[in-house]
Amino acid sequence: MEVDLGTDAVGVRDTKSRATGHLTIEPAAWAAFVRAADRTMR
């Protein structure tokens, strides 16, 4: 997994399958995802 933390968007792609494309996510949505994942892992 590769994440590009841009100022206007966050890009996410699979480094083992780059030809499949990428996701572009709003920074606020990415932050919410990371917070939720962190809570789940505890």
C-alpha positions as YAML, in Angstrom:
chain: A
units: angstrom
residues:
- id: 1
  name: MET
  ca: [0.00, 0.00, 0.00]
- id: 2
  name: GLU
  ca: [1.29, 3.42, -0.93]
- id: 3
  name: VAL
  ca: [-0.19, 6.66, 0.40]
- id: 4
  name: ASP
  ca: [0.51, 10.15, -0.96]
- id: 5
  name: LEU
  ca: [-0.55, 12.80, 1.55]
- id: 6
  name: GLY
  ca: [-1.27, 15.81, -0.62]
- id: 7
  name: THR
  ca: [-2.73, 19.09, 0.58]
- id: 8
  name: ASP
  ca: [-5.94, 18.79, -1.47]
- id: 9
  name: ALA
  ca: [-6.25, 15.00, -1.71]
- id: 10
  name: VAL
  ca: [-4.83, 11.73, -0.45]
- id: 11
  name: GLY
  ca: [-3.81, 9.18, -3.07]
- id: 12
  name: VAL
  ca: [-3.82, 5.47, -2.23]
- id: 13
  name: ARG
  ca: [-2.66, 2.59, -4.42]
- id: 14
  name: ASP
  ca: [-1.51, -1.02, -4.24]
- id: 15
  name: THR
  ca: [2.24, -1.07, -4.84]
- id: 16
  name: LYS
  ca: [2.09, -4.69, -6.02]
- id: 17
  name: SER
  ca: [-0.57, -3.92, -8.63]
- id: 18
  name: ARG
  ca: [-0.01, -0.34, -9.78]
- id: 19
  name: ALA
  ca: [-1.77, -0.96, -13.09]
- id: 20
  name: THR
  ca: [-5.10, -1.29, -11.26]
- id: 21
  name: GLY
  ca: [-5.17, 2.44, -10.59]
- id: 22
  name: HIS
  ca: [-5.52, 4.45, -7.41]
- id: 23
  name: LEU
  ca: [-8.05, 6.00, -5.07]
- id: 24
  name: THR
  ca: [-8.24, 9.73, -4.44]
- id: 25
  name: ILE
  ca: [-9.71, 10.62, -1.07]
- id: 26
  name: GLU
  ca: [-10.44, 13.94, 0.64]
- id: 27
  name: PRO
  ca: [-7.99, 14.57, 3.51]
- id: 28
  name: ALA
  ca: [-10.82, 14.77, 6.10]
- id: 29
  name: ALA
  ca: [-12.18, 11.39, 4.99]
- id: 30
  name: TRP
  ca: [-8.70, 9.84, 5.17]
- id: 31
  name: ALA
  ca: [-8.20, 11.23, 8.68]
- id: 32
  name: ALA
  ca: [-11.55, 9.77, 9.77]
- id: 33
  name: PHE
  ca: [-10.57, 6.39, 8.29]
- id: 34
  name: VAL
  ca: [-7.23, 6.39, 10.12]
- id: 35
  name: ARG
  ca: [-8.90, 7.31, 13.44]
- id: 36
  name: ALA
  ca: [-11.47, 4.52, 13.01]
- id: 37
  name: ALA
  ca: [-8.78, 1.99, 12.09]
- id: 38
  name: ASP
  ca: [-6.74, 3.03, 15.13]
- id: 39
  name: ARG
  ca: [-9.72, 2.50, 17.45]
- id: 40
  name: THR
  ca: [-10.38, -0.91, 15.89]
- id: 41
  name: MET
  ca: [-6.79, -2.07, 16.41]
- id: 42
  name: ARG
  ca: [-6.80, -1.33, 20.14]
...
